[in-house]
Amino acid sequence: MRIIGGRLKGIRFNAPESLPVRPTTDMAKEALFNILYNTYDFENCNVLDLFCGTGNISIEFASRGIKQVTAVDKHSGCVYWVKSIIEKHKLQEIEVQKADVFKFLEQPQQAYQIIFADPPYNIPGIPLIPGLVMKNNLLTDNGLLIVEHPSLLKLNDQPGYTETRRYGNSSFSFFEKTH
């Protein structure tokens, strides 16, 4: 994976092959960050990165000057890897938590401007994510939830749905806070 913008632009990371991950492609990540960068003032944003895996998205946000990122993954190897990158590149704006995402979403949390979820494509609970985020009031009023999912999976009947953008076999579905 490579960082495509900000102070770490161009740096490549080779995560251990033992990690159970499928990093967001550079093409999809670049398209996503073009959308977000033109919508949000990163210096004042709190981000929640669910199923953070290699930390690809969290690191990209930190590189671009985000205020704070909470990265969550239940795999010990992923958490260890992301912590090592944070330490190596002094990315104090990223906080990593080892937790089951679905249990994490049920706990009281602060509200976030941006929530990015990139769950393993084989888990059946992907459609539950928007409902959990809305039910637990995890988005700010102008907040955005982005769920990366297989393009064959449709999430347009979930709470707060606004649109889906397809990038090959992967899609991003966007959700806004429901009141």
N, C-alpha and C positions, 0 to 999 in steps of 0.2 A: 504494500500500500504506500501511497505517496501523499504528502500534504500539498494541496494545490493553491493555497493562498495564505497571506499573512506572514508573520515573522519567521515561521518554519517552512515557508514555501520551498518545494523542491526536495525536501528531506524524505528519504525512503525508509520505511520500517519493514523488517522481515520478521513477522511474528513466528513463534515456534509452530511447526507443522502439527504438533500434538494438540493444539487448541481446536475445539469444536466450533469453528467459525466459518462464515461466508461473508467477507467484507463487502460493503457497498462499493460498486464499481466507481472508478474515477469519473466516468461520464455522468453517471447518475448523481454522484456527490457534487460535481461541479454545477449541474443544473439546479440541484436543491439549494446550494449555497448562493447561487445567483438570485433565486427567489427570496431567500431569507435575508440576505444582505441588503436588498433593496426595500425591505419591509420593516426591519428592526434595527434599533440602535444597539449594537452588540455590547457596547461599554456599559449598558444599563440592563442587560438581559441575564436572567437566570434560566439555565437549561437543564432538563432532565434527559439523560441518555439511557434508555432502557434496553437491556440485552446488549450491553456495550461491547462485548467480545474483545476485539483487539484494541478498542479505544479510538478507532479510526475517526469517528464522528466527533467524539469529545476533544481529541487532539486538534482536529480541524477548527472547531469552535475556539479553543484556547489560542491557537495560532493567529486567529483573526480578532483577538482582543475581547472575547466574551467576558462578562463580569464574573460568572461562576457557573460551573458545570457539576452536576451530580451524576456520576456514572454508576450504573447498577448492573451486576451480573452475578449469577449463582455459581459459576465455574471458578474454582480456586485458581486454576492456571491463568485464566483471563484476568482476574483481579490482580494477581501477582505481576503479570506482564504489563498491564496498564500502570501499576504503581512504579514499575521500573522505568518506564518512559517518562512519567511525571517527574521522578527524581533526576533522571539524566538531563532533561531539558528544562528543569525548574518551572514546571507548569502548576504553580500553587493554586490556580483557579479551578483545578479539577479535584474533586473529592470522589474517591471510589468506595462503593459499598458492596459487600458480598451479601446478596440476598436473592431470594426467589422473587421475581418481578411481580407476580400476581399477589403475593403476600405483602410486598412493599407498597403496592398501590392501595391496599386496604388500610394502611396505617396513616394516621394524620401526618400531613406533609405541608410544606409551604406551597404556594401556587407558583407556577412557572410560566414564563412568556412562551417558551418553546419546549415541547416534549417530543423527542424522537424515539421511536420504538422500532427495532430491527430484530424481531423474534426469529428463532429457527423456523424455517418454512414448514417443518413437519409437525409442529405442535398444533393441536386442535383449538387452543384457546385464543388464537389471533383475533377473531371477531369480538372477543370480550374486552379487549383493551380500551376502545373508545368509551364504552359504557362505564368501566371502572374509573377512568379519568374524569368523566363528567359527574358520576355519582359522588365521587370524593372531592370534587371541586378543586382539581389540581391545576387548572389553567387560569391565568389572569383573564381579565375581561377582553383584552386584545390578543390573547394567547392562541397558539396554534399547536395542534397535535399532528405529527406526521407518522404514519405507520408504513413501514416498508414491508411488502408482502409479495407472494407469487402473483403474477399478472392474471392467472386463472381464478384467483380468489376475489370475489366482489365484496366490498365493505360499504357500498352505497346505502345500505339500509340501517347503518349504525348511527347513534346519536351525534349530532353536530357535523355530519358529513357535508363537505362542500365540493370536492373534486378529486379525481384520480389522474395521475400522470404516469404514463407507461414508459419504461426504459428496458426494452427487450423482455426477458422473462421476469423482471422485477418491476413493481409499480410502487408509487408513493400515493397513499390516500391521505387527504388533508381534512382535518376536523377543527371546528371552532367551538368555543364554549357555548353550551346551551344554558339558558337561564331558567 
